[in-house]
């Protein structure tokens, strides 16, 4: 089950990876074409320039308008073990068939319903169904007269018939299920800032084992994140509501309260964790400060600019898990503070300065209260800095620069040495016969193995892994941004194709 959840979480990352680019287009386009921005900056009031901004906004908005379809395709592709292109096509076809079937059932049997939009929930169900059918029937052989439709061609066909059945089930149960989701979302909303705290705390805590991708999509894209009428259309999910309001030129006032599922990220990612990096530099041995300065500076800048926090978190997660729990608590408190201060900044991917500028500053303080982040942020820097300095020294946490001198030099993964490193990683994983599946997210190499005991964790660290986490049925090795290129090279050496 744990391995399956990891696979699902990783599969979510494929379609979600599109969002930063779409958010960039929508954020810049909407931010610089809205009436308030034009009034504040008259030099923007040029017809051709405003035309470009509006095209950018429309180009970004179309991604969010079709997000459920994209997630279905991405999940279908990500969950497939082979012939991924066929799985992706089957996912797209099945999702469209399901929606068509639902509309047909409504017209035929209950026109009073009006319409049903299953959103991301429908995407997930279809993707799971396609994944199961793909694995079961990918090599099916039909009678000779139907032979053309055998093999991979059979998958979109059988998926379509299955989608009709799924559409019928949703037709029967969705109004009730939707009511439950809305009630759950309202329940979380009624918890107010306390609900925001638990959301931030649990999501960060699950991030330790890479399962946070299972949590936030349900709030970003389903009724758990709220429902709102925007420009005459009912929109569900915190992020979808935010971007719908962002694209609505007539929206006034603060953005929806659903931004509380985003706004807490900025104090932690832009200010808190860079403060932790400064603390680790302060606590490093004098003889090693120069050696770790570049590492800590790079990790801190990555968190500040992009909101990618794993390079920092993995510096202390494996050597002091309790320190990571404290970090998760601080992250939850950041969400709590952002909620009570009505900070209403959304984001496309994470909580770095890029999203802060696009969805906070450019949208105006009247809509986002972004100025408050600049007050809370430096306070969070000091909290992280002084708390980490105290705890690292008090409990002798071996953060970078504090470890004992090693006789063996750790290898650094470079593009030039990629093939050799990949070969060495295969050996460290117990050789080819012990490896079931190799995948990767942004910073982790995720490997399913037959026998975890055969994995040489120390060797993986010597090959460049900042940490190795043993999970049920496999390991996660933190190779940073080289994880995905390493995955590609390892799979090529194993003879496995995408």
Order of alpha helices (4+ residues) and beta strands (2+ residues): alpha-alpha-alpha-alpha-alpha-alpha-alpha-alpha-alpha-alpha-beta-beta-alpha-alpha-alpha-alpha-alpha-alpha-alpha-alpha-alpha-beta-beta-alpha-beta-beta-alpha
